[in-house]
Amino acid sequence: MATEYRHRKVYVMRKSYAQSNLEIADYVEQTFVPEDTVLISARERAKAEGLPEIQVCSMDALHLEMLVRISGAKKLVEVGTLAGYSGIALMRGAGSGGKLVTLEKDPQCVTVARENFKAAGLSECVEVIEGDALSSLDRIAPDGPFDLVFIDADKGNYANYFDWATKNLKKGGMIIGDNCFAFGTIHQKKFDHPNSKKVAEQLDAFNVAVARHPDFRATMLPTGEGMLVGMKVD
Ligand SMILES: C[S@@+](CC[C@H](N)C(=O)[O-])C[C@H]1O[C@@H](n2cnc3c(N)ncnc32)[C@H](O)[C@@H]1O
């Protein structure tokens, strides 16, 4: 019990791979070495510019890359760019012929992300669109259908982003949502803060919407943050 408590205490302070055992997380990170110099520079540039350190953790970046590789997705949409860290990982998965449209409302993030994509050699195949994601999604819909949508932005709109994905993903297309454990509160009935309750309810609504949608098969990968992965099927 004491050990579990220690792990849980550490977990809330550190974004990481494993839910409960940080020794296993360390082993995996040392074995698979998910970050190279490009990703490290992208993360450090964002930090130097004062952006919040809320990008996906390095192992989740590798998960994203692998999910894109496995699915063969080439036309990607990301909701929530920040500084382009996850976008670089997505594009590594897409490889040559891949295109990413990534949506970000914060102008400073947009500037830093464009610098990071340039430094990663990805300027030509990544479009960063500044503005509210829902409006941007409406504008890019005619360019679809898309192969993959990754959602990592305002939790209150996850269900709306999924609704857009149901109409604009090709059959066989993939949806990925990050933070679907609601920062460890998704199962809770009681909350200390009304905002935590709201976020948990919003993410639960998203999880349930994907899990029960007749056109999707989906699962929850047990990453530290909870990564929902779904596919549009017949
Ligand atoms: C968790 S960060 C994204 C992290 C990024 N995917 C990564 O792992 O490198 C969420 C981002 O979504 C952006 N965002 C939040 N609400 C948004 C909205 N309605 N439209 C566009 N961007 C939004 C925030 O400004 C923030 O940069």
The ligand as an SDF file (V2000), in Angstrom:
LIG
                    3D

 27 29  0  0  0  0  0  0  0  0999 V2000
   -1.7950   20.0940  -24.5190 C   0  0  0  0  0  0  0  0  0  0  0  0
   -1.3900   21.3730  -25.6100 S   0  0  0  0  0  0  0  0  0  0  0  0
   -1.0000   20.5080  -27.0910 C   0  0  0  0  0  0  0  0  0  0  0  0
    0.2760   19.7460  -26.9690 C   0  0  0  0  0  0  0  0  0  0  0  0
    0.7930   19.2000  -28.2890 C   0  0  0  0  0  0  0  0  0  0  0  0
   -0.1920   18.3480  -28.9210 N   0  0  0  0  0  0  0  0  0  0  0  0
    2.0470   18.3970  -28.0300 C   0  0  0  0  0  0  0  0  0  0  0  0
    1.9310   17.3260  -27.4120 O   0  0  0  0  0  0  0  0  0  0  0  0
    3.1370   18.8340  -28.4160 O   0  0  0  0  0  0  0  0  0  0  0  0
   -2.9540   22.0480  -26.0150 C   0  0  0  0  0  0  0  0  0  0  0  0
   -2.8930   23.1810  -27.0160 C   0  0  0  0  0  0  0  0  0  0  0  0
   -4.2110   23.4070  -27.5080 O   0  0  0  0  0  0  0  0  0  0  0  0
   -4.3850   24.7900  -27.7070 C   0  0  0  0  0  0  0  0  0  0  0  0
   -5.8260   25.0470  -27.7040 N   0  0  0  0  0  0  0  0  0  0  0  0
   -6.6690   25.0080  -26.6420 C   0  0  0  0  0  0  0  0  0  0  0  0
   -7.9280   25.2800  -27.0310 N   0  0  0  0  0  0  0  0  0  0  0  0
   -7.8880   25.4890  -28.3710 C   0  0  0  0  0  0  0  0  0  0  0  0
   -8.8600   25.8080  -29.3470 C   0  0  0  0  0  0  0  0  0  0  0  0
  -10.1490   25.9630  -29.0320 N   0  0  0  0  0  0  0  0  0  0  0  0
   -8.4660   25.9550  -30.6220 N   0  0  0  0  0  0  0  0  0  0  0  0
   -7.1520   25.7870  -30.9650 C   0  0  0  0  0  0  0  0  0  0  0  0
   -6.1910   25.4850  -30.0820 N   0  0  0  0  0  0  0  0  0  0  0  0
   -6.5420   25.3410  -28.8040 C   0  0  0  0  0  0  0  0  0  0  0  0
   -3.6430   25.4270  -26.5570 C   0  0  0  0  0  0  0  0  0  0  0  0
   -3.3100   26.7810  -26.8500 O   0  0  0  0  0  0  0  0  0  0  0  0
   -2.4370   24.5130  -26.4200 C   0  0  0  0  0  0  0  0  0  0  0  0
   -1.3330   25.0110  -27.1440 O   0  0  0  0  0  0  0  0  0  0  0  0
  1  2  1  0
  2  3  1  0
  2 10  1  0
  3  4  1  0
  4  5  1  0
  5  6  1  0
  5  7  1  0
  7  8  2  0
  7  9  1  0
 10 11  1  0
 11 12  1  0
 11 26  1  0
 12 13  1  0
 13 14  1  0
 13 24  1  0
 14 15  1  0
 14 23  1  0
 15 16  2  0
 16 17  1  0
 17 18  1  0
 17 23  2  0
 18 19  1  0
 18 20  2  0
 20 21  1  0
 21 22  2  0
 22 23  1  0
 24 25  1  0
 24 26  1  0
 26 27  1  0
M  CHG  2   2   1   9  -1
M  END
$$$$
